[in-house]
């Protein structure tokens, strides 16, 4: 009788551990899926930028330096690739985010500079691209929030007892979060000089 009770307890523990591990895997895949959506929006932005630059170039005798900054920032942002395995590395995520923030800054400067060119802002192509880019920035922000929410749910799960023991056994590691870049608490200065 004691043997059967012992076998039953061991079977229960094994089934519970497998179930808990499967739950953690499901949450980890949720983090990976949320990350894929973040990348999807960043890719959409990167795909829109050449059209925006081309439209700006074609419609105005534009400051070459601003266009060059946007092109270079886009190149840096698209050269940094993160996969799901890198989501455990806060430094890699921060490096990726910094490149994306540099691109956002260059785009902001481009859009502010564009205000000096009424003939450019009057073209339908430019207005359409600007609207698409603004929409993409909003979607990117939403997807980053969803990623952080999925990472928080996963990280909380692997830190709670008894899941923390199972997470340690099966190698589940905490995921990094998107965090505000340094200086984000200050409003950007916009100058039309």
OpenMM code with the backbone's topology and positions (N, CA, C; nanometers):
from openmm import Vec3, app, unit

residues = "UNK UNK UNK UNK UNK UNK UNK UNK UNK UNK UNK UNK UNK UNK UNK UNK UNK UNK UNK UNK UNK UNK UNK UNK UNK UNK UNK UNK UNK UNK UNK UNK UNK UNK UNK UNK UNK UNK UNK UNK UNK UNK UNK UNK UNK UNK UNK UNK UNK UNK UNK UNK UNK UNK UNK UNK UNK UNK UNK UNK UNK UNK UNK UNK UNK UNK UNK UNK UNK UNK UNK UNK UNK UNK UNK UNK UNK UNK UNK UNK UNK UNK UNK UNK UNK UNK UNK UNK UNK UNK UNK UNK UNK UNK UNK UNK UNK UNK UNK UNK UNK UNK UNK UNK UNK UNK UNK UNK UNK UNK UNK UNK UNK UNK UNK UNK UNK UNK UNK UNK UNK UNK UNK UNK UNK UNK UNK UNK UNK UNK UNK UNK UNK UNK UNK UNK UNK UNK UNK UNK UNK UNK UNK UNK UNK UNK UNK UNK UNK UNK UNK UNK UNK UNK UNK UNK UNK UNK UNK UNK UNK UNK UNK UNK UNK UNK UNK UNK UNK UNK UNK UNK UNK UNK UNK UNK UNK UNK UNK UNK UNK UNK UNK UNK UNK UNK UNK UNK UNK UNK UNK UNK UNK".split()
positions = [
    Vec3(0.0817, -0.1194, 0.0000),
    Vec3(0.0000, 0.0000, 0.0000),
    Vec3(0.0866, 0.1265, 0.0000),
    Vec3(0.1916, 0.1259, 0.0862),
    Vec3(0.2808, 0.2408, 0.0923),
    Vec3(0.3504, 0.2640, -0.0417),
    Vec3(0.3819, 0.1566, -0.1118),
    Vec3(0.4471, 0.1675, -0.2419),
    Vec3(0.3561, 0.2377, -0.3401),
    Vec3(0.2275, 0.1994, -0.3386),
    Vec3(0.1328, 0.2619, -0.4316),
    Vec3(0.1115, 0.4092, -0.3980),
    Vec3(0.1097, 0.4431, -0.2728),
    Vec3(0.0967, 0.5834, -0.2327),
    Vec3(0.2203, 0.6612, -0.2779),
    Vec3(0.3377, 0.6027, -0.2574),
    Vec3(0.4631, 0.6658, -0.3014),
    Vec3(0.4658, 0.6860, -0.4520),
    Vec3(0.4221, 0.5826, -0.5256),
    Vec3(0.4168, 0.5930, -0.6718),
    Vec3(0.3165, 0.7009, -0.7119),
    Vec3(0.2030, 0.7043, -0.6431),
    Vec3(0.1000, 0.8047, -0.6727),
    Vec3(0.1508, 0.9461, -0.6473),
    Vec3(0.2211, 0.9661, -0.5378),
    Vec3(0.2758, 1.0989, -0.5055),
    Vec3(0.3802, 1.1388, -0.6100),
    Vec3(0.4677, 1.0471, -0.6452),
    Vec3(0.5703, 1.0764, -0.7460),
    Vec3(0.5050, 1.1063, -0.8806),
    Vec3(0.4042, 1.0283, -0.9185),
    Vec3(0.3338, 1.0522, -1.0450),
    Vec3(0.2664, 1.1892, -1.0432),
    Vec3(0.2049, 1.2247, -0.9307),
    Vec3(0.1416, 1.3559, -0.9187),
    Vec3(0.2445, 1.4674, -0.9349),
    Vec3(0.3585, 1.4539, -0.8693),
    Vec3(0.4644, 1.5558, -0.8778),
    Vec3(0.5152, 1.5688, -1.0209),
    Vec3(0.5371, 1.4557, -1.0875),
    Vec3(0.5857, 1.4579, -1.2256),
    Vec3(0.4819, 1.5227, -1.3175),
    Vec3(0.3571, 1.4846, -1.3042),
    Vec3(0.2502, 1.5416, -1.3885),
    Vec3(0.2373, 1.6915, -1.3614),
    Vec3(0.2440, 1.7297, -1.2336),
    Vec3(0.2350, 1.8713, -1.1982),
    Vec3(0.3530, 1.9485, -1.2585),
    Vec3(0.4734, 1.8945, -1.2480),
    Vec3(0.5929, 1.9613, -1.3022),
    Vec3(0.5831, 1.9763, -1.4539),
    Vec3(0.5385, 1.8719, -1.5218),
    Vec3(0.5241, 1.8774, -1.6676),
    Vec3(0.4184, 1.9812, -1.7045),
    Vec3(0.3073, 1.9811, -1.6331),
    Vec3(0.2003, 2.0781, -1.6605),
    Vec3(0.2491, 2.2209, -1.6367),
    Vec3(0.3196, 2.2415, -1.5293),
    Vec3(0.3725, 2.3743, -1.4978),
    Vec3(0.4744, 2.4181, -1.6027),
    Vec3(0.5618, 2.3276, -1.6439),
    Vec3(0.6595, 2.3601, -1.7476),
    Vec3(0.5894, 2.3947, -1.8790),
    Vec3(0.4862, 2.3196, -1.9135),
    Vec3(0.4114, 2.3494, -2.0362),
    Vec3(0.3456, 2.4865, -2.0282),
    Vec3(0.2960, 2.5220, -1.9110),
    Vec3(0.2370, 2.6541, -1.8916),
    Vec3(0.3421, 2.7637, -1.9110),
    Vec3(0.4616, 2.7421, -1.8576),
    Vec3(0.5696, 2.8400, -1.8746),
    Vec3(0.6119, 2.8511, -2.0212),
    Vec3(0.6135, 2.7402, -2.0906),
    Vec3(0.6472, 2.7415, -2.2338),
    Vec3(0.5424, 2.8212, -2.3107),
    Vec3(0.4150, 2.8017, -2.2772),
    Vec3(0.3085, 2.8773, -2.3432),
    Vec3(0.3267, 3.0267, -2.3204),
    Vec3(0.3585, 3.0667, -2.1981),
    Vec3(0.3807, 3.2086, -2.1684),
    Vec3(0.5060, 3.2617, -2.2386),
    Vec3(0.6090, 3.1798, -2.2456),
    Vec3(0.7310, 3.2221, -2.3152),
    Vec3(0.7028, 3.2422, -2.4640),
    Vec3(0.6238, 3.1554, -2.5213),
    Vec3(0.5864, 3.1722, -2.6618),
    Vec3(0.4999, 3.2966, -2.6812),
    Vec3(0.4214, 3.3322, -2.5799),
    Vec3(0.3466, 3.4578, -2.5845),
    Vec3(0.4402, 3.5775, -2.5899),
    Vec3(0.5488, 3.5708, -2.5144),
    Vec3(0.6505, 3.6768, -2.5188),
    Vec3(0.7134, 3.6814, -2.6576),
    Vec3(0.7474, 3.5645, -2.7119),
    Vec3(0.8088, 3.5592, -2.8454),
    Vec3(0.7143, 3.6139, -2.9525),
    Vec3(0.5865, 3.5817, -2.9407),
    Vec3(0.4883, 3.6319, -3.0368),
    Vec3(0.4750, 3.7833, -3.0243),
    Vec3(0.4728, 3.8342, -2.9013),
    Vec3(0.4648, 3.9796, -2.8812),
    Vec3(0.5882, 4.0470, -2.9389),
    Vec3(0.7041, 3.9849, -2.9237),
    Vec3(0.8265, 4.0402, -2.9807),
    Vec3(0.8184, 4.0434, -3.1336),
    Vec3(0.7640, 3.9389, -3.1922),
    Vec3(0.7503, 3.9347, -3.3386),
    Vec3(0.6639, 4.0506, -3.3873),
    Vec3(0.5613, 4.0867, -3.3109),
    Vec3(0.4772, 4.1997, -3.3493),
    Vec3(0.5530, 4.3321, -3.3383),
    Vec3(0.6386, 4.3451, -3.2376),
    Vec3(0.7223, 4.4653, -3.2264),
    Vec3(0.8118, 4.4752, -3.3499),
    Vec3(0.8781, 4.3650, -3.3828),
    Vec3(0.9655, 4.3640, -3.5008),
    Vec3(0.8871, 4.3944, -3.6277),
    Vec3(0.7666, 4.3416, -3.6371),
    Vec3(0.6817, 4.3653, -3.7527),
    Vec3(0.6567, 4.5151, -3.7719),
    Vec3(0.6272, 4.5856, -3.6638),
    Vec3(0.6013, 4.7297, -3.6749),
    Vec3(0.7286, 4.8078, -3.7068),
    Vec3(0.8403, 4.7675, -3.6476),
    Vec3(0.9661, 4.8338, -3.6818),
    Vec3(1.0015, 4.8095, -3.8289),
    Vec3(0.9728, 4.6907, -3.8790),
    Vec3(0.9994, 4.6620, -4.0203),
    Vec3(0.9094, 4.7460, -4.1088),
    Vec3(0.7842, 4.7621, -4.0700),
    Vec3(0.6906, 4.8452, -4.1469),
    Vec3(0.7440, 4.9874, -4.1558),
    Vec3(0.7943, 5.0387, -4.0432),
    Vec3(0.8501, 5.1739, -4.0432),
    Vec3(0.9722, 5.1803, -4.1352),
    Vec3(1.0591, 5.0825, -4.1250),
    Vec3(1.1785, 5.0812, -4.2088),
    Vec3(1.1421, 5.0749, -4.3572),
    Vec3(1.0349, 5.0047, -4.3891),
    Vec3(0.9904, 4.9958, -4.5283),
    Vec3(0.9295, 5.1268, -4.5788),
    Vec3(0.8673, 5.2037, -4.4901),
    Vec3(0.8071, 5.3313, -4.5300),
    Vec3(0.9115, 5.4409, -4.5519),
    Vec3(1.0209, 5.4347, -4.4811),
    Vec3(1.1189, 5.5434, -4.4834),
    Vec3(1.1758, 5.5707, -4.6231),
    Vec3(1.2151, 5.4697, -4.7012),
    Vec3(1.2661, 5.5024, -4.8347),
    Vec3(1.1650, 5.5788, -4.9201),
    Vec3(1.0365, 5.5439, -4.9089),
    Vec3(0.9336, 5.6161, -4.9840),
    Vec3(0.9221, 5.7604, -4.9356),
    Vec3(0.9289, 5.7794, -4.8049),
    Vec3(0.9219, 5.9133, -4.7478),
    Vec3(1.0410, 5.9968, -4.7940),
    Vec3(1.1599, 5.9410, -4.7848),
    Vec3(1.2808, 6.0129, -4.8272),
    Vec3(1.2734, 6.0462, -4.9749),
    Vec3(1.2301, 5.9524, -5.0559),
    Vec3(1.2182, 5.9753, -5.2000),
    Vec3(1.1187, 6.0867, -5.2301),
    Vec3(1.0065, 6.0864, -5.1609),
    Vec3(0.9053, 6.1907, -5.1807),
    Vec3(0.9601, 6.3268, -5.1404),
    Vec3(1.0280, 6.3322, -5.0278),
    Vec3(1.0858, 6.4583, -4.9804),
    Vec3(1.1910, 6.5084, -5.0780),
    Vec3(1.2772, 6.4198, -5.1217),
    Vec3(1.3830, 6.4579, -5.2172),
    Vec3(1.3237, 6.5131, -5.3462),
    Vec3(1.2191, 6.4459, -5.3941),
    Vec3(1.1615, 6.4842, -5.5225),
    Vec3(1.0792, 6.6107, -5.5173),
    Vec3(1.0274, 6.6480, -5.4022),
    Vec3(0.9357, 6.7608, -5.3939),
    Vec3(1.0011, 6.8898, -5.3479),
    Vec3(1.1239, 6.8854, -5.3017),
    Vec3(1.1849, 7.0078, -5.2502),
    Vec3(1.3361, 7.0015, -5.2650),
    Vec3(1.3950, 7.1176, -5.2713),
    Vec3(1.5398, 7.1267, -5.2648),
    Vec3(1.5727, 7.1174, -5.1167),
    Vec3(1.5845, 6.9963, -5.0679),
    Vec3(1.5830, 6.9702, -4.9249),
    Vec3(1.7228, 6.9640, -4.8682),
    Vec3(1.7340, 6.9915, -4.7374),
    Vec3(1.8626, 6.9814, -4.6692),
    Vec3(1.9144, 6.8383, -4.6772),
    Vec3(2.0242, 6.8208, -4.7462),
    Vec3(2.0812, 6.6878, -4.7664),
    Vec3(2.1234, 6.6250, -4.6336),
    Vec3(2.1685, 6.7064, -4.5399),
    Vec3(2.2151, 6.6537, -4.4121),
    Vec3(2.1033, 6.5810, -4.3373),
    Vec3(1.9843, 6.6363, -4.3377),
    Vec3(1.8706, 6.5742, -4.2688),
    Vec3(1.8355, 6.4410, -4.3336),
    Vec3(1.8314, 6.4394, -4.4652),
    Vec3(1.8005, 6.3143, -4.5365),
    Vec3(1.9078, 6.2100, -4.5084),
    Vec3(2.0331, 6.2505, -4.5099),
    Vec3(2.1437, 6.1589, -4.4832),
    Vec3(2.1318, 6.1005, -4.3425),
    Vec3(2.0951, 6.1838, -4.2442),
    Vec3(2.0788, 6.1351, -4.1073),
    Vec3(1.9686, 6.0299, -4.0989),
    Vec3(1.8594, 6.0517, -4.1690),
    Vec3(1.7498, 5.9544, -4.1678),
    Vec3(1.7947, 5.8239, -4.2329),
    Vec3(1.8615, 5.8338, -4.3455),
    Vec3(1.9068, 5.7128, -4.4164),
    Vec3(2.0061, 5.6349, -4.3308),
    Vec3(2.1007, 5.7054, -4.2678),
    Vec3(2.1995, 5.6372, -4.1839),
    Vec3(2.1354, 5.5755, -4.0599),
    Vec3(2.0411, 5.6473, -3.9989),
    Vec3(1.9727, 5.5936, -3.8807),
    Vec3(1.8914, 5.4696, -3.9176),
    Vec3(1.8281, 5.4720, -4.0340),
    Vec3(1.7522, 5.3552, -4.0791),
    Vec3(1.8457, 5.2366, -4.1004),
    Vec3(1.9606, 5.2638, -4.1591),
    Vec3(2.0580, 5.1577, -4.1828),
    Vec3(2.1043, 5.0959, -4.0506),
    Vec3(2.1340, 5.1789, -3.9511),
    Vec3(2.1761, 5.1268, -3.8203),
    Vec3(2.0635, 5.0475, -3.7546),
    Vec3(1.9420, 5.1016, -3.7622),
    Vec3(1.8290, 5.0354, -3.6967),
    Vec3(1.7985, 4.9000, -3.7591),
    Vec3(1.8124, 4.8893, -3.8893),
    Vec3(1.7808, 4.7614, -3.9546),
    Vec3(1.8979, 4.6635, -3.9493),
    Vec3(2.0166, 4.7107, -3.9101),
    Vec3(2.1309, 4.6202, -3.9032),
    Vec3(2.1356, 4.5420, -3.7724),
    Vec3(2.0611, 4.5859, -3.6726),
    Vec3(2.0587, 4.5166, -3.5436),
    Vec3(1.9387, 4.4245, -3.5417),
    Vec3(1.9669, 4.2959, -3.5338),
    Vec3(1.8591, 4.1963, -3.5315),
    Vec3(1.8590, 4.1248, -3.3979),
    Vec3(1.7425, 4.1127, -3.3405),
    Vec3(1.7250, 4.0354, -3.2177),
    Vec3(1.6344, 3.9185, -3.2492),
    Vec3(1.6681, 3.8037, -3.1962),
    Vec3(1.5753, 3.6926, -3.2067),
    Vec3(1.5235, 3.6609, -3.0674),
    Vec3(1.4375, 3.5652, -3.0570),
    Vec3(1.3740, 3.5337, -2.9294),
    Vec3(1.4762, 3.4999, -2.8209),
    Vec3(1.5873, 3.4414, -2.8587),
    Vec3(1.6904, 3.4067, -2.7608),
    Vec3(1.7569, 3.5281, -2.6992),
    Vec3(1.7573, 3.6401, -2.7715),
    Vec3(1.8186, 3.7623, -2.7207),
    Vec3(1.7294, 3.8361, -2.6216),
    Vec3(1.6062, 3.7939, -2.6071),
    Vec3(1.5132, 3.8640, -2.5185),
    Vec3(1.5468, 3.8451, -2.3715),
    Vec3(1.6387, 3.7534, -2.3415),
    Vec3(1.6862, 3.7358, -2.2046),
    Vec3(1.7989, 3.8339, -2.1727),
    Vec3(1.8486, 3.9041, -2.2735),
    Vec3(1.9652, 3.9902, -2.2587),
    Vec3(1.9224, 4.1372, -2.2611),
    Vec3(1.9167, 4.2018, -2.1450),
    Vec3(1.8731, 4.3421, -2.1418),
    Vec3(1.9639, 4.4349, -2.2239),
    Vec3(2.0931, 4.4060, -2.2297),
    Vec3(2.1850, 4.4908, -2.3059),
    Vec3(2.1558, 4.4834, -2.4557),
    Vec3(2.1268, 4.3646, -2.5050),
    Vec3(2.0955, 4.3500, -2.6475),
    Vec3(1.9656, 4.4230, -2.6809),
    Vec3(1.8662, 4.4110, -2.5941),
    Vec3(1.7396, 4.4802, -2.6163),
    Vec3(1.7598, 4.6314, -2.6090),
    Vec3(1.8445, 4.6771, -2.5172),
    Vec3(1.8707, 4.8200, -2.5050),
    Vec3(1.9439, 4.8717, -2.6295),
    Vec3(2.0385, 4.7954, -2.6811),
    Vec3(2.1101, 4.8362, -2.8024),
    Vec3(2.0137, 4.8465, -2.9203),
    Vec3(1.9263, 4.7491, -2.9339),
    Vec3(1.8247, 4.7516, -3.0392),
    Vec3(1.7359, 4.8743, -3.0239),
    Vec3(1.6910, 4.8975, -2.9004),
    Vec3(1.6011, 5.0101, -2.8738),
    Vec3(1.6704, 5.1436, -2.9001),
    Vec3(1.7977, 5.1563, -2.8655),
    Vec3(1.8703, 5.2805, -2.8906),
    Vec3(1.8786, 5.3099, -3.0404),
    Vec3(1.9029, 5.2079, -3.1203),
    Vec3(1.9074, 5.2278, -3.2654),
    Vec3(1.7708, 5.2720, -3.3171),
    Vec3(1.6650, 5.2132, -3.2644),
    Vec3(1.5304, 5.2515, -3.3061),
    Vec3(1.4986, 5.3942, -3.2614),
    Vec3(1.5445, 5.4318, -3.1421),
    Vec3(1.5213, 5.5682, -3.0927),
    Vec3(1.5981, 5.6706, -3.1760),
    Vec3(1.7193, 5.6356, -3.2198),
    Vec3(1.7953, 5.7256, -3.3074),
    Vec3(1.7201, 5.7469, -3.4377),
    Vec3(1.6616, 5.6417, -3.4899),
    Vec3(1.5825, 5.6536, -3.6116),
    Vec3(1.4598, 5.7403, -3.5873),
    Vec3(1.3939, 5.7209, -3.4740),
    Vec3(1.2781, 5.8048, -3.4403),
    Vec3(1.3183, 5.9515, -3.4323),
    Vec3(1.4329, 5.9788, -3.3723),
    Vec3(1.4815, 6.1166, -3.3619),
    Vec3(1.5105, 6.1769, -3.4978),
    Vec3(1.5745, 6.1006, -3.5846),
    Vec3(1.6055, 6.1498, -3.7197),
    Vec3(1.4764, 6.1758, -3.7971),
    Vec3(1.3791, 6.0883, -3.7828),
    Vec3(1.2505, 6.1089, -3.8498),
    Vec3(1.1794, 6.2326, -3.7958),
    Vec3(1.1870, 6.2530, -3.6656),
    Vec3(1.1252, 6.3731, -3.6065),
    Vec3(1.1888, 6.4991, -3.6627),
    Vec3(1.3213, 6.5000, -3.6724),
    Vec3(1.3908, 6.6163, -3.7299),
    Vec3(1.3499, 6.6368, -3.8750),
    Vec3(1.3347, 6.5277, -3.9488),
    Vec3(1.2925, 6.5379, -4.0881),
    Vec3(1.1533, 6.6006, -4.0965),
    Vec3(1.0616, 6.5525, -4.0142),
    Vec3(0.9249, 6.6027, -4.0196),
    Vec3(0.9160, 6.7482, -3.9736),
    Vec3(0.9975, 6.7881, -3.8778),
    Vec3(0.9993, 6.9278, -3.8349),
    Vec3(1.0568, 7.0151, -3.9457),
    Vec3(1.1624, 6.9687, -4.0093),
    Vec3(1.2257, 7.0455, -4.1164),
    Vec3(1.1318, 7.0606, -4.2355),
    Vec3(1.0509, 6.9590, -4.2583),
    Vec3(0.9571, 6.9593, -4.3707),
    Vec3(0.8579, 7.0752, -4.3602),
    Vec3(0.8284, 7.1161, -4.2379),
    Vec3(0.7325, 7.2254, -4.2180),
    Vec3(0.7737, 7.3529, -4.2911),
    Vec3(0.9019, 7.3665, -4.3201),
    Vec3(0.9508, 7.4852, -4.3908),
    Vec3(0.9189, 7.4818, -4.5406),
    Vec3(0.8668, 7.3704, -4.5862),
    Vec3(0.8435, 7.3523, -4.7294),
    Vec3(0.6948, 7.3300, -4.7557),
    Vec3(0.6182, 7.4387, -4.7680),
    Vec3(0.4726, 7.4224, -4.7876),
    Vec3(0.4377, 7.3457, -4.9139),
    Vec3(0.5210, 7.3569, -5.0175),
    Vec3(0.4898, 7.2824, -5.1401),
    Vec3(0.5019, 7.1318, -5.1179),
    Vec3(0.5878, 7.0916, -5.0242),
    Vec3(0.6032, 6.9500, -4.9931),
    Vec3(0.4849, 6.9004, -4.9096),
    Vec3(0.4505, 6.9745, -4.8061),
    Vec3(0.3408, 6.9300, -4.7201),
    Vec3(0.2076, 6.9334, -4.7929),
    Vec3(0.2018, 7.0048, -4.9046),
    Vec3(0.0777, 7.0107, -4.9821),
    Vec3(0.0604, 6.8884, -5.0722),
    Vec3(0.1666, 6.8097, -5.0952),
    Vec3(0.1539, 6.6944, -5.1846),
    Vec3(0.0836, 6.5787, -5.1124),
    Vec3(-0.0049, 6.5150, -5.1831),
    Vec3(-0.0827, 6.4045, -5.1263),
    Vec3(0.0082, 6.2871, -5.0869),
    Vec3(0.1092, 6.2583, -5.1690),
    Vec3(0.2007, 6.1477, -5.1372),
    Vec3(0.2665, 6.1682, -5.0018),
    Vec3(0.3154, 6.2898, -4.9785),
    Vec3(0.3821, 6.3168, -4.8521),
    Vec3(0.2840, 6.3039, -4.7358),
    Vec3(0.1663, 6.3617, -4.7503),
    Vec3(0.0672, 6.3539, -4.6422),
    Vec3(0.0303, 6.2084, -4.6126),
    Vec3(0.0139, 6.1288, -4.7181),
    Vec3(-0.0196, 5.9874, -4.6976),
    Vec3(0.0932, 5.9141, -4.6248),
    Vec3(0.2163, 5.9382, -4.6678),
    Vec3(0.3301, 5.8727, -4.6033),
    Vec3(0.3447, 5.9177, -4.4586),
    Vec3(0.3253, 6.0464, -4.4352),
    Vec3(0.3359, 6.0984, -4.2990),
    Vec3(0.2291, 6.0338, -4.2096),
    Vec3(0.1087, 6.0199, -4.2606),
    Vec3(0.0010, 5.9562, -4.1846),
    Vec3(0.0340, 5.8100, -4.1561),
    Vec3(0.0861, 5.7400, -4.2569),
    Vec3(0.1232, 5.5999, -4.2371),
    Vec3(0.2346, 5.5869, -4.1342),
    Vec3(0.3317, 5.6765, -4.1407),
    Vec3(0.4433, 5.6727, -4.0467),
    Vec3(0.3956, 5.7018, -3.9043),
    Vec3(0.3097, 5.7996, -3.8881),
    Vec3(0.2545, 5.8300, -3.7560),
    Vec3(0.1741, 5.7114, -3.7026),
    Vec3(0.0959, 5.6491, -3.7893),
    Vec3(0.0202, 5.5303, -3.7486),
    Vec3(0.1116, 5.4166, -3.7078),
    Vec3(0.2206, 5.3999, -3.7804),
    Vec3(0.3171, 5.2957, -3.7474),
    Vec3(0.3819, 5.3224, -3.6125),
    Vec3(0.4150, 5.4473, -3.5858),
    Vec3(0.4735, 5.4819, -3.4553),
    Vec3(0.3758, 5.4488, -3.3432),
    Vec3(0.2484, 5.4772, -3.3635),
    Vec3(0.1476, 5.4440, -3.2623),
    Vec3(0.1350, 5.2929, -3.2442),
    Vec3(0.1335, 5.2186, -3.3551),
    Vec3(0.1239, 5.0729, -3.3458),
    Vec3(0.2479, 5.0148, -3.2784),
    Vec3(0.3642, 5.0725, -3.3075),
    Vec3(0.4876, 5.0256, -3.2446),
    Vec3(0.4806, 5.0444, -3.0939),
    Vec3(0.4328, 5.1591, -3.0517),
    Vec3(0.4185, 5.1856, -2.9086),
    Vec3(0.3233, 5.0852, -2.8444),
    Vec3(0.2135, 5.0564, -2.9109),
    Vec3(0.1165, 4.9592, -2.8591),
    Vec3(0.1784, 4.8200, -2.8498),
    Vec3(0.2515, 4.7794, -2.9528),
    Vec3(0.3123, 4.6459, -2.9526),
    Vec3(0.4222, 4.6352, -2.8470),
    Vec3(0.4966, 4.7433, -2.8239),
    Vec3(0.5970, 4.7416, -2.7169),
    Vec3(0.5291, 4.7255, -2.5815),
    Vec3(0.4164, 4.7923, -2.5625),
    Vec3(0.3419, 4.7789, -2.4374),
    Vec3(0.2942, 4.6341, -2.4210),
    Vec3(0.2430, 4.5750, -2.5271),
    Vec3(0.1963, 4.4358, -2.5206),
    Vec3(0.3124, 4.3408, -2.4927),
    Vec3(0.4278, 4.3686, -2.5524),
    Vec3(0.5465, 4.2868, -2.5261),
    Vec3(0.5836, 4.2951, -2.3789),
    Vec3(0.5884, 4.4160, -2.3244),
    Vec3(0.6224, 4.4321, -2.1830),
    Vec3(0.5215, 4.3603, -2.0935),
    Vec3(0.3952, 4.3645, -2.1303),
    Vec3(0.2917, 4.2957, -2.0519),
    Vec3(0.3145, 4.1441, -2.0561),
    Vec3(0.3435, 4.0901, -2.1753),
    Vec3(0.3681, 3.9461, -2.1879),
    Vec3(0.4952, 3.9061, -2.1119),
    Vec3(0.5997, 3.9898, -2.1210),
    Vec3(0.7241, 3.9619, -2.0488),
    Vec3(0.7001, 3.9661, -1.8978),
    Vec3(0.6202, 4.0620, -1.8526),
    Vec3(0.5908, 4.0731, -1.7097),
    Vec3(0.5148, 3.9503, -1.6602),
    Vec3(0.4175, 3.9047, -1.7372),
    Vec3(0.3408, 3.7861, -1.6982),
    Vec3(0.4309, 3.6625, -1.6914),
    Vec3(0.5174, 3.6476, -1.7913),
    Vec3(0.6099, 3.5346, -1.7948),
    Vec3(0.7090, 3.5435, -1.6788),
    Vec3(0.7706, 3.6623, -1.6607),
    Vec3(0.8694, 3.6789, -1.5542),
    Vec3(0.8086, 3.6539, -1.4166),
    Vec3(0.6878, 3.7012, -1.3957),
    Vec3(0.6194, 3.6773, -1.2681),
    Vec3(0.5975, 3.5279, -1.2483),
    Vec3(0.5568, 3.4594, -1.3536),
    Vec3(0.5298, 3.3156, -1.3436),
    Vec3(0.6543, 3.2364, -1.3068),
    Vec3(0.7681, 3.2700, -1.3670),
    Vec3(0.8881, 3.1897, -1.3393),
    Vec3(0.9513, 3.2254, -1.2045),
    Vec3(0.9091, 3.3331, -1.1444),
    Vec3(0.9653, 3.3717, -1.0143),
    Vec3(0.8808, 3.3234, -0.8971),
    Vec3(0.7566, 3.2849, -0.9220),
    Vec3(0.6681, 3.2399, -0.8142),
    Vec3(0.6965, 3.0941, -0.7783),
    Vec3(0.6862, 3.0653, -0.6500),
    Vec3(0.7012, 2.9291, -0.6038),
    Vec3(0.5706, 2.8540, -0.6275),
    Vec3(0.5688, 2.7347, -0.6703),
    Vec3(0.6767, 2.6416, -0.6967),
    Vec3(0.7294, 2.6466, -0.8408),
    Vec3(0.6701, 2.7344, -0.9218),
    Vec3(0.7140, 2.7427, -1.0619),
    Vec3(0.8612, 2.7813, -1.0722),
    Vec3(0.9116, 2.8557, -0.9760),
    Vec3(1.0523, 2.8966, -0.9809),
    Vec3(1.1452, 2.7754, -0.9792),
    Vec3(1.1079, 2.6711, -0.9076),
    Vec3(1.1900, 2.5493, -0.9060),
    Vec3(1.1871, 2.4816, -1.0426),
    Vec3(1.0697, 2.4705, -1.0995),
    Vec3(1.0558, 2.4066, -1.2307),
    Vec3(1.1265, 2.4913, -1.3366),
    Vec3(1.1103, 2.6248, -1.3279),
    Vec3(1.1755, 2.7148, -1.4240),
    Vec3(1.3265, 2.6991, -1.4183),
    Vec3(1.3809, 2.6857, -1.2963),
    Vec3(1.5253, 2.6665, -1.2831),
    Vec3(1.5709, 2.5341, -1.3420),
    Vec3(1.4932, 2.4300, -1.3197),
    Vec3(1.5284, 2.2978, -1.3714),
    Vec3(1.5282, 2.2964, -1.5246),
    Vec3(1.4270, 2.3609, -1.5839),
    Vec3(1.4119, 2.3570, -1.7290),
    Vec3(1.4755, 2.4772, -1.8004),
    Vec3(1.5452, 2.5617, -1.7272),
    Vec3(1.6223, 2.6689, -1.7893),
    Vec3(1.5436, 2.7900, -1.8356),
    Vec3(1.4281, 2.8142, -1.7789),
    Vec3(1.3519, 2.9334, -1.8149),
    Vec3(1.4186, 3.0552, -1.7515),
    Vec3(1.4435, 3.1577, -1.8310),
    Vec3(1.5098, 3.2788, -1.7819),
    Vec3(1.4198, 3.3997, -1.8016),
    Vec3(1.4418, 3.5011, -1.7184),
    Vec3(1.3624, 3.6223, -1.7288),
    Vec3(1.3863, 3.6911, -1.8624),
    Vec3(1.2828, 3.7564, -1.9118),
    Vec3(1.2894, 3.8343, -2.0356),
    Vec3(1.3112, 3.9808, -2.0003),
    Vec3(1.3819, 4.0498, -2.0877),
    Vec3(1.4075, 4.1927, -2.0670),
    Vec3(1.2839, 4.2730, -2.1060),
    Vec3(1.2761, 4.3943, -2.0553),
    Vec3(1.1660, 4.4847, -2.0866),
    Vec3(1.2164, 4.5992, -2.1737),
    Vec3(1.1249, 4.6576, -2.2499),
    Vec3(1.1534, 4.7858, -2.3122),
    Vec3(1.1434, 4.8888, -2.2009),
    Vec3(1.2399, 4.9761, -2.1935),
    Vec3(1.2380, 5.0822, -2.0937),
    Vec3(1.2557, 5.2148, -2.1652),
    Vec3(1.2127, 5.3199, -2.0999),
    Vec3(1.2292, 5.4536, -2.1574),
    Vec3(1.3777, 5.4837, -2.1727),
    Vec3(1.4104, 5.5489, -2.2818),
    Vec3(1.5505, 5.5874, -2.3027),
    Vec3(1.5831, 5.7050, -2.2124),
    Vec3(1.7095, 5.7195, -2.1818),
    Vec3(1.7533, 5.8286, -2.0964),
    Vec3(1.7141, 5.9624, -2.1590),
    Vec3(1.6537, 6.0472, -2.0798),
    Vec3(1.6116, 6.1783, -2.1271),
    Vec3(1.4691, 6.1806, -2.1798),
    Vec3(1.4014, 6.0660, -2.1807),
    Vec3(1.2648, 6.0602, -2.2343),
    Vec3(1.1663, 6.1387, -2.1487),
    Vec3(1.2055, 6.1670, -2.0245),
    Vec3(1.1148, 6.2415, -1.9374),
    Vec3(1.1051, 6.3893, -1.9761),
    Vec3(1.1985, 6.4366, -2.0580),
    Vec3(1.1964, 6.5754, -2.1042),
    Vec3(1.1282, 6.5820, -2.2399),
    Vec3(1.0430, 6.6807, -2.2562),
    Vec3(0.9743, 6.6999, -2.3849),
    Vec3(1.0754, 6.7458, -2.4894),
    Vec3(1.0646, 6.6951, -2.6134),
    Vec3(1.1593, 6.7366, -2.7174),
    Vec3(1.1368, 6.8832, -2.7549),
    Vec3(1.2425, 6.9489, -2.7913),
    Vec3(1.2320, 7.0871, -2.8363),
    Vec3(1.2058, 7.0876, -2.9859),
    Vec3(1.1088, 7.1667, -3.0263),
    Vec3(1.0761, 7.1806, -3.1667),
    Vec3(1.1002, 7.3252, -3.2047),
    Vec3(1.1826, 7.3448, -3.3066),
    Vec3(1.2166, 7.4801, -3.3481),
    Vec3(1.1970, 7.4915, -3.4980),
    Vec3(1.1308, 7.5979, -3.5400),
    Vec3(1.1085, 7.6216, -3.6819),
    Vec3(1.1964, 7.7340, -3.7334),
    Vec3(1.3098, 7.7577, -3.6675),
    Vec3(1.4006, 7.8654, -3.7088),
    Vec3(1.4667, 7.8349, -3.8401),
] * unit.nanometer
topology = app.Topology()
chain = topology.addChain("A")
for resn in residues:
    res = topology.addResidue(resn, chain)
    for name in ("N", "CA", "C"):
        topology.addAtom(name, app.Element.getBySymbol(name[0]), res)
